């Protein structure tokens, strides 16, 4: 899903803005019994390098970190 969400556009100043999926910082289950496919349940804007934010699969909360 992350890779499918990548895109680019021009902002109001004519500068290219790119959304690029680099990996997951965390993954948790929701309390919603019927989540809607593709619904955003959490997001975060950060200026840190992606390599500082992406964690390994073993460290994701959903897998018992």
ZAMARGU-4260 file (C-alpha; in steps of 0.2 Angstrom, whole numbers, plus 5000, padded with zeros to 4 digits):
<rodrens>
0) 5000/5000/5000 | 5014/5012/5004 | 5022/5010/4987 | 5006/5012/4978 | 5003/5029/4987
5) 5019/5037/4981 | 5016/5052/4970 | 5023/5069/4965 | 5015/5086/4962 | 5019/5104/4960
10) 5015/5115/4975 | 5008/5133/4975 | 5026/5139/4972 | 5029/5128/4957 | 5041/5116/4967
15) 5040/5098/4965 | 5034/5089/4981 | 5037/5070/4981 | 5029/5057/4993 | 5040/5042/4994
20) 5037/5026/5004 | 5053/5021/5013 | 5046/5009/5026 | 5037/5008/5042 | 5041/5016/5059
25) 5028/5006/5068 | 5013/4995/5065 | 4999/4992/5077 | 4982/4984/5077 | 4967/4996/5078
30) 4952/4994/5089 | 4941/4997/5074 | 4931/4980/5070 | 4929/4985/5052 | 4943/4996/5046
35) 4941/5003/5029 | 4954/4998/5016 | 4966/5012/5013 | 4960/5023/5028 | 4974/5033/5036
40) 4974/5030/5054 | 4990/5039/5059 | 5003/5050/5050 | 5018/5060/5054 | 5028/5073/5046
45) 5046/5073/5050 | 5062/5080/5043 | 5074/5066/5049 | 5082/5055/5036 | 5071/5040/5033
50) 5084/5028/5038 | 5083/5035/5056 | 5064/5032/5056 | 5061/5015/5048 | 5062/5000/5059
55) 5064/4981/5055 | 5049/4970/5055 | 5054/4962/5071 | 5053/4979/5080 | 5035/4983/5074
60) 5023/4983/5089 | 5011/4971/5080 | 5024/4957/5081 | 5026/4959/5100 | 5041/4971/5101
</rodrens>
